[in-house]
Each structure stands twice: as C-alpha cells, then as structure tokens.
C-alpha cells in the first residue's frame, strides 16, 4: 500500500471546501476543488466528511473530468444535468459525442431517458471490451 504525503493541510482543505457548502456552487467548482485536494494527497473518503456528503458523491464529481469538453461546457452552462453528465462521462469519447449531440437536439424525452440510454451504451461498450 502506497501512502501519499499530504501537501494540503486540514485547515487548508476545510477552507477550500467551505464555499462549496453554499447552494449556488456548481458541480464543476466542486470537482475542481476535489481534484486539487486529491492532488494534494487527500482520498475521496477523507474529503467527504469535510464536505458533509458521501464518498461516492465526491468520486462522482471527480468523474465529471472524464466528460468531453463540450459536455463540461454544457454542464457549466446549466443545459446538461449533473446526473446525466456523470452517465455520459462513463462512456467512450465517440459515444459521448453522440449522446451530447442527441441531448442538444432534444432526441430524448428527458434526463432519465438519456441516462438510461447512456447506461445501455456503457453496458454495450463493456461487453465489447470483455469479448475482445
């Protein structure tokens, strides 16, 4: 097991996270702070209690950085729901482009429909990877 030395102190981490507790914080702002903390030696499980949310929520925000640039822009603009953004971030860049384009064009009845489609795309991609 490798232990990474923390370059961000607990008081510094708390100061970075404090603004995230306001209602007007964006998922991208949260993800950016969490990435800085991870780079500073903090594990998501250590970040979560400081934020007051679960570890999976911290990991989910970090996963947003797997989203294509156009998806990050749509998320920042408020036109892409954060839950859907997370599902889209889990598929290949090619599939992300198709899903994001479909979302922009209104090809889905709503976010849940698009999320279900993204889940099915991810499952198909994983199946192809396992059989290759």
One Martini backbone bead per residue (centre of mass of N, CA, C, O) as a GRO file, in nm:
protein
  132
    1UNK     BB    1   0.095   0.038   0.024
    2UNK     BB    2   0.044   0.370  -0.066
    3UNK     BB    3   0.157   0.672   0.082
    4UNK     BB    4   0.046   0.997   0.067
    5UNK     BB    5   0.152   1.298   0.104
    6UNK     BB    6   0.041   1.586   0.241
    7UNK     BB    7   0.006   1.926   0.093
    8UNK     BB    8  -0.271   1.954   0.238
    9UNK     BB    9  -0.418   2.081   0.488
   10UNK     BB   10  -0.685   2.080   0.684
   11UNK     BB   11  -0.741   2.386   0.685
   12UNK     BB   12  -0.722   2.413   0.378
   13UNK     BB   13  -0.946   2.216   0.304
   14UNK     BB   14  -1.172   2.364   0.456
   15UNK     BB   15  -1.142   2.629   0.294
   16UNK     BB   16  -1.210   2.503   0.016
   17UNK     BB   17  -1.497   2.376   0.101
   18UNK     BB   18  -1.680   2.596   0.226
   19UNK     BB   19  -1.806   2.721  -0.046
   20UNK     BB   20  -1.958   2.443  -0.126
   21UNK     BB   21  -2.208   2.484   0.088
   22UNK     BB   22  -2.348   2.639  -0.113
   23UNK     BB   23  -2.617   2.661  -0.338
   24UNK     BB   24  -2.434   2.805  -0.589
   25UNK     BB   25  -2.276   2.561  -0.654
   26UNK     BB   26  -2.091   2.386  -0.878
   27UNK     BB   27  -1.983   2.088  -0.998
   28UNK     BB   28  -1.715   2.200  -1.111
   29UNK     BB   29  -1.617   2.335  -0.853
   30UNK     BB   30  -1.612   2.081  -0.687
   31UNK     BB   31  -1.422   1.914  -0.866
   32UNK     BB   32  -1.181   2.108  -0.850
   33UNK     BB   33  -1.133   2.084  -0.548
   34UNK     BB   34  -1.104   1.775  -0.534
   35UNK     BB   35  -0.862   1.756  -0.721
   36UNK     BB   36  -0.672   1.924  -0.548
   37UNK     BB   37  -0.685   1.736  -0.302
   38UNK     BB   38  -0.586   1.480  -0.437
   39UNK     BB   39  -0.316   1.611  -0.526
   40UNK     BB   40  -0.272   1.669  -0.198
   41UNK     BB   41  -0.345   1.358  -0.068
   42UNK     BB   42  -0.649   1.312  -0.086
   43UNK     BB   43  -0.916   1.122  -0.019
   44UNK     BB   44  -1.244   1.090  -0.075
   45UNK     BB   45  -1.301   0.981   0.221
   46UNK     BB   46  -1.177   1.254   0.345
   47UNK     BB   47  -1.358   1.469   0.202
   48UNK     BB   48  -1.657   1.406   0.264
   49UNK     BB   49  -1.683   1.509   0.566
   50UNK     BB   50  -1.611   1.805   0.495
   51UNK     BB   51  -1.871   1.831   0.298
   52UNK     BB   52  -2.122   1.633   0.393
   53UNK     BB   53  -2.076   1.377   0.217
   54UNK     BB   54  -2.026   1.124   0.014
   55UNK     BB   55  -1.790   0.950  -0.149
   56UNK     BB   56  -1.950   0.908  -0.416
   57UNK     BB   57  -1.989   1.212  -0.468
   58UNK     BB   58  -1.696   1.279  -0.503
   59UNK     BB   59  -1.636   1.079  -0.730
   60UNK     BB   60  -1.853   1.192  -0.922
   61UNK     BB   61  -1.717   1.463  -0.961
   62UNK     BB   62  -1.446   1.356  -1.069
   63UNK     BB   63  -1.575   1.211  -1.321
   64UNK     BB   64  -1.636   1.474  -1.487
   65UNK     BB   65  -1.339   1.482  -1.621
   66UNK     BB   66  -1.440   1.262  -1.849
   67UNK     BB   67  -1.566   1.482  -1.997
   68UNK     BB   68  -1.624   1.643  -2.251
   69UNK     BB   69  -1.593   1.965  -2.331
   70UNK     BB   70  -1.891   2.004  -2.421
   71UNK     BB   71  -2.004   1.892  -2.152
   72UNK     BB   72  -1.876   2.095  -1.960
   73UNK     BB   73  -2.013   2.341  -2.087
   74UNK     BB   74  -2.307   2.248  -2.043
   75UNK     BB   75  -2.286   2.220  -1.740
   76UNK     BB   76  -2.201   2.517  -1.683
   77UNK     BB   77  -2.469   2.630  -1.836
   78UNK     BB   78  -2.719   2.425  -1.749
   79UNK     BB   79  -2.795   2.203  -1.997
   80UNK     BB   80  -2.660   1.973  -1.811
   81UNK     BB   81  -2.717   1.739  -1.609
   82UNK     BB   82  -2.528   1.591  -1.370
   83UNK     BB   83  -2.626   1.299  -1.396
   84UNK     BB   84  -2.591   1.279  -1.702
   85UNK     BB   85  -2.294   1.355  -1.713
   86UNK     BB   86  -2.194   1.107  -1.565
   87UNK     BB   87  -2.290   0.894  -1.766
   88UNK     BB   88  -2.136   1.011  -2.010
   89UNK     BB   89  -1.844   0.990  -1.879
   90UNK     BB   90  -1.858   0.653  -1.898
   91UNK     BB   91  -1.799   0.685  -2.196
   92UNK     BB   92  -1.689   0.716  -2.484
   93UNK     BB   93  -1.607   0.974  -2.684
   94UNK     BB   94  -1.794   0.892  -2.915
   95UNK     BB   95  -2.051   0.853  -2.738
   96UNK     BB   96  -2.055   1.132  -2.620
   97UNK     BB   97  -2.108   1.285  -2.881
   98UNK     BB   98  -2.382   1.152  -2.937
   99UNK     BB   99  -2.527   1.219  -2.669
  100UNK     BB  100  -2.486   1.526  -2.670
  101UNK     BB  101  -2.625   1.575  -2.941
  102UNK     BB  102  -2.898   1.451  -2.862
  103UNK     BB  103  -2.954   1.645  -2.630
  104UNK     BB  104  -2.942   1.911  -2.792
  105UNK     BB  105  -3.178   1.807  -3.002
  106UNK     BB  106  -3.403   1.644  -2.832
  107UNK     BB  107  -3.400   1.304  -2.841
  108UNK     BB  108  -3.511   1.319  -2.550
  109UNK     BB  109  -3.757   1.316  -2.298
  110UNK     BB  110  -3.513   1.313  -2.087
  111UNK     BB  111  -3.282   1.247  -1.852
  112UNK     BB  112  -3.364   0.951  -1.795
  113UNK     BB  113  -3.353   0.857  -2.085
  114UNK     BB  114  -3.054   0.931  -2.132
  115UNK     BB  115  -2.939   0.759  -1.904
  116UNK     BB  116  -3.037   0.486  -2.008
  117UNK     BB  117  -2.882   0.502  -2.270
  118UNK     BB  118  -2.598   0.533  -2.146
  119UNK     BB  119  -2.605   0.262  -1.996
  120UNK     BB  120  -2.632   0.087  -2.253
  121UNK     BB  121  -2.371   0.179  -2.383
  122UNK     BB  122  -2.182   0.091  -2.159
  123UNK     BB  123  -2.253  -0.207  -2.164
  124UNK     BB  124  -2.167  -0.254  -2.459
  125UNK     BB  125  -1.872  -0.166  -2.422
  126UNK     BB  126  -1.799  -0.375  -2.206
  127UNK     BB  127  -1.865  -0.623  -2.374
  128UNK     BB  128  -1.659  -0.571  -2.599
  129UNK     BB  129  -1.410  -0.575  -2.411
  130UNK     BB  130  -1.450  -0.873  -2.304
  131UNK     BB  131  -1.450  -1.007  -2.610
  132UNK     BB  132  -1.158  -0.891  -2.716
   0.00000   0.00000   0.00000
